[in-house]
């Protein structure tokens, strides 16, 4: 009985909001959330570069999240390789897209209470070496365009990491096992009231 009541409280709070899966810290030191939405998607909050919007998130199904993580592992490895090559050759300024696919994903951008979805957004990864050091950026290739109104657009977002270990930490923060457990708990609760 007690377990059912706790599950009820857990699911009740979930039905009106998102459940936090984990957090990660981007290159700026700011903490961003990774949540499970009411629709059972993983929303990965990302830093926006467009001041017209308050919040940006990648919207990932479990299968898309899995491919995103796999692609990020390849990105991390290529970044480490290129960073090492650049250091050995004492390169001081360099910007080049990695020849590794990041993937295409849905992106949510928000302004106040208004949420907009841009579908199938292609992402790219780039090695950057400049006066700020060596770092990796991941961003959208084109402007974000709302699926319901083509005139609502955004410049998008920019993830950046200084070290391969930071990328690894980000990958680990997208915990698919825990996400799957949270989603199954919601399904069990909903099945009780059919």
C-alpha angles and dihedrals in degrees: 000000000000091000091051091050092050090048088050091053091046093050094042091057089045094053091063100039146004125286117230111240096179145310136242136194120232125209090277092061092245117135118235128192131238108200141176110234128216088257091057097253126134109239113200109196111220132187113265126220094196112084091198089078131057102209142015128196138175108231109214133178113213091261093048090047089054093052090044090055092046091050091048090055089057090046091050092051094047091046091052090048095049093042090054092047091050092049093049090051093044094235110179102184127026138139121185136154113241114244090232125104115241095182144234118284142163116261125202118205122186138201113184107307093343118101123193128191125210110192131217095003113183115226128202136193124220135190111224128191118178142120088305092060131247119323144153124237128196117193145148115280095218138024115287113249124194114243091222100044122024091202093064104086140157138195088232134213143312126211115193135186131184100197136033088237089061090055089048091052090051091050091050092049089066092076106187095182092055091043091053091049092051091049092048090051089055091048092050091051094048090049090059091064103045 
